[in-house]
Amino acid sequence: MILAAVMIPVLMGPIDSSVVYVAFPSLSEVFNVSPDTVGWVSISYLLVLASFQLSFGRLGDMFGFKRIFLAGNVVFTLASFLCGMSWSIGWLIAFRSIQAIGAGMTSSLAPAIITAIFPPQERGKALGMIGMVVALGLATGPSLGGLLLDLWGWRTIFFINIPIGIIAHLACHRVLPEKKELLEQKFDWMGAWLALVTLSALLFFISRGQHYQWSGFIVLVGILAVTAAVLFVLQERKIPEPMLELALFRSRAFSSGNIATLFHFMTQYIIIFITPFYLQQQLGLPPSTVGVTMTAFPLTVLLVAPVSGTLSDKIGNRLLSSAGAIFCALGALSLAMVGPDLSPADVTWRLSLFGLGTGMFQSPTNSAIMGAVAKNRLGIAGGVLATTRNVGMVLGIAIGSLVLSARQAVYLLTGAPLPGLLAMQDAYITAAVLSAFCFVSCLFVKDRQEAASTQHV
């Protein structure tokens, strides 16, 4: 019952994100703004989401996972209503930012709740089910969004979250256990603000640097990110009750698992970013066929993630994580061999191969990360994991965009045939290299929990 209850708000996040992407053309037309302006509906969401997850993870450790998780669900649901009622693109962007705050609360604490509730021998299976739900949301979101847009218009893509959010709140309120002992500690407000500035400036620098042509303004944003990061580390080292206990990174399982996660999501989002361009620009497929073809990836993850999680409980984490990284690299390399005359089926099996690797990788890696920390640090560990994941997403899109534009310019100058296709192949090769780094990191993931492992509660 607890797992099922947690799954509901977890499902809302990926569905909402994928539905909104489908609505971009409609939003551009309704509000009479450029596609670049509409892009801020998602950019603002991602910036706020990643910037607050560390703080919410720490608050969960201090005041209980249930309180923060339920509060996040309420904020997300109310913000969804406000998004649906938006009367301008500016207000929609603002309400999406509030929605991201709620999503940050739930996404940072879901792994912590699962790790605290389930014993080590069942943890991988439970986290695998969470991975399955995320994949389900990504797979069904585009088709659901298209249906809602066709039948009732863009506002319904946000209103659909309201009944789901109410059901999630009632279920979680009923079954999630209360925290028995609250931590008698002060919240590190200075650390929280420095983390917020660091992450928001860093992600803005990465995601918008090319848009601003690496001008003086964007350089200043980068300097701000570095300065805030240095001050954050100094702050966390000097106070007795830091928001982020840096000693967590002394754990090999925790640090190597997060590094592997960073590389994996960089790889994943290069592929997610590049492949639709290939399908439309090189193969000339209509958007509907592109959407169906792209679902091969999340559908494969949907099938593999729970199996991988269950196996990790029996045979350990390292083998499955490493094998998953290898399959991801093979999937990326197979995409690097695409040509101008393939069928959708030829791309589908390549995406499925990458999905196989992703499904094998995520559940055991998450289990290794969350199993490497003490019970009173599960919230902040989940926050670090969620932040790492989102930074990897932004880096992947930025790297994919940079490689695509830079290499295409080179091929155009040299007069190479099909410069766009060659640039896409280079981007896929870059993804394969990042998967190789992911594999190396996976070799340091421990199979069994360290001494600080959590215990069944």
C-alpha positions in Angstrom: 0.0 0.0 0.0 2.8 2.4 0.9 4.6 1.8 -2.4 1.3 2.2 -4.4 0.6 5.5 -2.6 4.1 6.9 -3.3 3.8 5.9 -6.9 0.9 8.3 -7.6 2.7 11.6 -7.0 5.8 10.2 -8.6 3.8 9.4 -11.7 2.5 13.0 -11.9 5.9 14.5 -12.5 7.0 12.8 -15.7 3.4 12.9 -17.1 3.3 16.6 -16.6 6.7 17.3 -18.1 6.0 15.2 -21.2 2.5 16.6 -21.7 3.7 20.2 -21.5 6.3 19.6 -24.4 3.4 18.4 -26.6 1.5 21.6 -25.8 4.3 24.0 -26.8 2.9 24.8 -30.3 -0.6 25.5 -28.8 0.8 27.7 -26.1 2.8 29.7 -28.6 -0.3 30.3 -30.7 -2.7 31.0 -27.8 -0.4 33.6 -26.1 1.0 34.9 -29.4 4.6 34.5 -28.3 7.7 32.9 -29.9 8.8 29.3 -29.3 11.8 30.6 -27.4 9.5 32.3 -24.9 7.3 29.2 -24.6 10.5 27.2 -23.8 10.7 29.1 -20.5 7.6 27.1 -19.4 9.9 24.1 -19.1 13.2 25.9 -18.4 11.8 27.7 -15.3 10.4 24.4 -14.1 13.7 22.6 -14.4 15.8 25.4 -12.9 13.5 25.7 -9.8 13.1 21.9 -9.4 16.9 21.2 -9.3 17.7 24.3 -7.2 15.4 23.3 -4.2 15.8 19.5 -4.0 18.7 19.6 -1.6 16.9 21.8 0.8 13.7 19.7 0.7 15.7 16.5 1.3 17.3 18.1 4.4 13.9 19.3 5.7 12.6 15.8 5.2 15.3 14.5 7.5 14.5 17.1 10.1 10.7 17.2 10.1 9.7 13.9 8.6 9.3 12.6 5.1 5.5 12.4 5.3 5.1 16.1 6.2 7.3 17.4 3.4 6.0 14.8 0.9 2.4 15.7 1.5 3.1 19.4 1.4 4.8 19.0 -1.9 1.8 17.2 -3.3 -0.5 20.0 -2.2 1.8 22.7 -3.7 2.0 20.8 -7.0 -1.7 20.2 -7.2 -2.7 23.8 -6.4 0.0 25.1 -8.8 -1.5 22.9 -11.5 -4.8 24.6 -11.0 -3.2 28.0 -11.2 -1.3 27.0 -14.4 -4.6 26.0 -16.0 -6.1 29.4 -15.0 -3.1 31.4 -16.4 -4.1 34.4 -18.5 -0.6 35.2 -19.9 2.6 33.4 -20.7 4.3 35.3 -17.8 1.9 34.0 -15.2 2.1 30.5 -16.7 5.9 30.5 -16.3 5.5 31.8 -12.7 3.0 29.2 -11.7 5.1 26.5 -13.4 7.9 27.6 -11.1 5.7 27.1 -8.1 4.7 23.7 -9.4 8.4 22.8 -9.6 8.7 23.6 -5.9 6.0 21.0 -5.1 7.7 18.5 -7.5 11.0 19.1 -5.8 9.5 18.1 -2.4 8.1 14.8 -3.7 10.9 13.8 -6.1 13.7 14.3 -3.5 11.9 12.3 -0.8 10.3 9.4 -2.7 13.6 7.4 -2.7 14.1 8.2 1.0 10.6 6.9 1.9 11.1 3.7 -0.1 14.6 3.1 1.5 13.3 3.8 5.0 10.2 1.5 4.7 11.6 -1.5 2.8 14.3 -3.8 4.1 17.6 -4.1 2.1 16.6 -7.4 0.6 13.5 -5.7 -1.0 14.8 -2.2 -1.6 15.9 -2.8 -5.2 12.6 -4.2 -6.2 10.7 -1.3 -4.7 13.0 1.3 -6.3 12.6 -0.6 -9.6 8.8 -0.2 -9.3 9.4 3.6 -8.9 11.6 3.6 -12.0 8.8 1.7 -13.9 6.3 4.4 -12.9 8.5 7.2 -14.1 8.9 5.3 -17.5 5.2 4.8 -17.6 4.6 8.6 -17.2 7.1 9.4 -19.9 5.6 6.8 -22.3 2.0 7.8 -21.8 2.4 11.6 -21.4 2.7 12.6 -25.1 -0.3 10.6 -26.2 -2.4 11.8 -23.2 -1.3 15.4 -23.9 -2.3 15.1 -27.5 -5.7 13.7 -26.6 -6.4 16.4 -24.0 -5.3 19.1 -26.4 -7.5 17.8 -29.2 -10.6 17.3 -27.0 -10.6 20.2 -24.5 -7.6 22.5 -25.0 -4.4 23.3 -23.3 -5.8 24.2 -19.9 -6.8 20.5 -19.3 -3.2 19.3 -19.4 -2.8 21.0 -16.1 -6.3 20.4 -14.7 -5.8 16.7 -15.1 -3.3 16.8 -12.2 -6.0 18.0 -9.7 -8.0 14.7 -9.3 -4.8 12.7 -9.3 -3.2 15.0 -6.7 -6.3 14.7 -4.4 -6.2 10.9 -4.7 -2.4 10.9 -4.0 -2.9 13.1 -0.9 -5.6 11.0 0.6 -3.6 7.8 0.0 -0.3 9.1 1.3 -1.9 10.7 4.3 -3.5 7.4 5.2 -0.6 5.0 4.8 2.7 6.9 5.2 4.1 6.5 8.7 4.8 9.6 10.9 8.4 10.3 11.9 8.8 9.1 15.5 11.7 11.4 16.5 12.3 14.8 14.9 15.9 16.0 14.7 16.6 18.7 17.2 18.7 20.8 14.8 18.7 24.2 13.2 18.1 24.4 9.5 21.1 25.8 7.6 19.5 28.7 5.9 22.8 30.2 4.6 23.7 26.8 3.1 20.3 26.5 1.5 20.5 29.9 -0.1 24.1 29.3 -1.3 23.0 26.0 -2.8 20.0 27.7 -4.5 22.2 30.3 -6.0 24.9 27.8 -7.1 22.4 25.4 -8.8 20.2 28.0 -10.4 23.2 30.0 -11.8 25.0 26.8 -12.9 21.9 25.4 -14.7 21.2 28.8 -16.3 24.8 29.0 -17.5 24.7 25.5 -18.9 21.3 25.7 -20.5 21.3 29.2 -21.9 25.0 29.9 -22.5 24.7 29.1 -26.2 21.5 31.1 -26.6 23.3 34.2 -25.2 26.4 33.4 -27.4 28.6 33.2 -24.2 28.4 36.9 -23.8 29.7 38.9 -20.8 26.4 38.4 -19.1 26.5 34.6 -19.2 30.1 34.7 -18.1 29.1 36.7 -15.0 26.4 34.0 -14.3 29.1 31.4 -14.5 31.4 33.3 -12.1 28.4 33.7 -9.8 27.9 29.9 -9.8 31.5 29.1 -9.0 31.7 31.8 -6.3 28.5 30.5 -4.6 29.7 26.9 -4.9 33.0 27.8 -3.1 31.1 29.7 -0.4 28.7 26.8 0.0 31.5 24.3 0.6 33.1 26.6 3.2 29.8 27.1 4.9 29.1 23.4 5.1 32.5 22.6 6.5 32.4 25.2 9.3 29.0 24.7 10.9 28.1 21.7 13.2 24.7 21.1 11.5 25.2 21.6 7.8 22.4 21.2 5.2 24.6 18.8 3.2 27.0 16.7 5.2 30.1 16.6 2.9 31.2 13.4 4.7 28.5 11.6 2.7 30.8 11.7 -0.3 33.5 9.7 1.5 31.3 6.7 0.9 32.5 5.0 -2.3 29.0 3.7 -3.1 27.4 7.1 -2.6 29.9 9.2 -4.6 30.5 6.7 -7.4 26.8 6.0 -7.7 26.0 9.7 -8.1 28.8 10.2 -10.6 27.5 7.3 -12.6 24.0 8.7 -12.5 25.3 12.1 -13.7 27.0 10.5 -16.7 24.0 8.3 -17.5 21.5 11.2 -17.6 23.9 13.2 -19.7 23.9 10.3 -22.2 20.1 9.8 -21.9 19.2 13.4 -22.7 21.6 13.7 -25.6 19.7 10.8 -27.2 16.3 12.2 -26.2 17.2 15.6 -27.5 18.9 14.5 -30.8 16.7 11.6 -31.9 13.5 13.6 -32.7 15.5 15.9 -34.9 16.9 12.9 -36.8 13.5 11.3 -37.2 11.9 14.5 -38.5 14.7 16.2 -40.4 16.6 13.2 -41.8 13.8 10.6 -42.2 11.0 13.1 -42.9 8.6 11.4 -40.4 5.5 13.2 -39.2 5.3 14.2 -35.5 2.8 11.4 -34.7 5.2 8.8 -36.0 8.1 10.5 -34.2 6.1 10.3 -30.9 5.3 6.6 -31.3 8.9 5.8 -32.2 10.3 7.6 -29.2 8.1 5.6 -26.8 10.3 2.6 -27.5 12.8 3.9 -25.0 10.5 4.4 -21.9 8.4 1.3 -22.7 11.6 -0.8 -22.5 12.6 0.8 -19.3 9.1 0.1 -18.0 9.6 -3.6 -18.6 13.2 -3.9 -17.4 13.4 -1.6 -14.3 11.4 -3.7 -11.9 13.1 -6.9 -13.0 16.5 -5.3 -12.6 15.6 -4.0 -9.2 14.4 -7.5 -8.0 17.6 -9.1 -9.4 19.8 -6.5 -7.6 18.3 -7.6 -4.3 19.6 -11.1 -5.1 22.9 -10.7 -6.9 24.0 -7.2 -5.9 24.2 -3.8 -7.6 27.5 -3.6 -9.4 27.0 -6.2 -12.0 23.7 -4.9 -13.2 24.7 -1.3 -13.1 27.8 -2.0 -15.1 26.0 -4.2 -17.6 23.3 -1.5 -18.0 26.0 1.1 -18.8 27.5 -1.2 -21.4 24.1 -1.7 -23.1 23.6 2.1 -23.0 26.9 2.6 -24.8 26.0 -0.1 -27.4 22.6 1.6 -27.9 24.3 5.0 -28.4 26.8 3.5 -30.8 24.0 1.8 -32.8 22.4 5.2 -33.1 25.7 6.7 -34.4 25.4 4.3 -37.3 22.0 5.6 -38.6 21.6 6.7 -42.2 19.2 8.8 -44.2 17.1 5.9 -45.4 16.2 3.9 -42.3 12.7 2.9 -41.3 11.1 3.8 -37.9 11.6 0.1 -36.9 15.3 0.5 -37.4 15.4 3.3 -34.9 13.0 1.6 -32.6 15.3 -1.4 -31.8 18.2 1.0 -31.2 16.1 3.0 -28.7 15.0 -0.2 -27.1 18.6 -1.3 -26.7 19.3 1.9 -24.9 16.2 1.5 -22.8 17.3 -2.0 -21.8 20.6 -0.5 -20.5 18.7 2.3 -18.7 16.3 -0.1 -17.0 19.2 -2.3 -15.9 21.2 0.7 -14.6 18.8 2.8 -12.7 17.3 0.6 -10.1 20.5 -1.0 -8.7 22.4 2.2 -8.8 19.7 4.1 -6.9 19.6 1.2 -4.4 23.4 1.4 -3.9 23.3 5.2 -3.4 20.4 5.1 -0.9 21.7 2.1 0.9 25.0 3.7 1.6 23.8 6.4 4.1 22.5 6.4 7.6 18.8 6.5 8.3 18.8 10.1 9.5 20.4 11.2 6.2 18.1 9.5 3.7 16.3 12.8 2.9 19.4 14.7 1.9 20.7 11.6 0.1 17.5 11.6 -2.0 18.0 15.3 -2.6 21.5 14.8 -3.9 20.4 12.0 -6.2 17.5 14.0 -7.6 19.8 17.1 -8.1 22.4 15.0 -9.8 19.8 13.6 -12.1 18.5 17.0 -13.1 22.0 18.5 -13.6 22.7 15.5 -15.9 19.6 16.2 -17.9 20.5 19.9 -18.4 24.1 19.0 -19.3 23.0 16.4 -21.8 20.7 18.7 -23.6 23.4 21.5 -23.6 26.1 19.1 -24.9 23.9 17.6 -27.5 22.9 21.1 -28.8 26.5 22.3 -28.7 27.9 19.2 -30.6 25.1 19.3 -33.1 25.5 23.0 -34.0 29.3 23.1 -33.8 29.9 19.9 -35.9 27.3 20.9 -38.5 29.1 24.2 -39.0 32.3 22.3 -39.5 30.8 19.9 -42.0 29.1 22.8 -43.9 32.5 24.6 -44.2 34.2 21.5 -45.5 31.4 20.7 -48.0 30.7 17.3 -46.6 27.5 15.6 -47.8 24.6 15.4 -45.3 26.2 17.7 -42.7 23.2 17.5 -40.4 23.3 13.7 -40.3 27.0 13.6 -39.7 26.7 16.1 -36.8 23.9 13.9 -35.3 26.2 10.9 -35.5 28.9 12.8 -33.7 26.4 13.7 -30.9 25.5 10.0 -30.6 29.2 9.1 -30.4 29.6 11.7 -27.6 26.8 9.9 -25.8 28.5 6.6 -26.1 31.7 8.1 -24.6 29.8 9.4 -21.7 28.3 5.9 -21.2 31.8 4.6 -21.0 32.6 7.0 -18.2 29.4 5.8 -16.6 30.6 2.2 -16.8 33.9 3.1 -15.1 32.0 4.8 -12.3 29.8 1.7 -11.9 32.8 -0.5 -11.2 33.1 1.3 -7.8 29.5 0.8 -6.8 29.4 -1.6 -3.8 27.2 -4.7 -4.0 26.4 -4.8 -0.3 25.5 -1.9 2.0 28.3 -0.2 3.9 28.4 0.1 7.6 26.2 3.1 7.6 23.4 1.3 5.8 19.9 1.9 6.8 17.9 -0.7 8.7 14.4 -1.8 8.2 11.9 0.4 10.2 
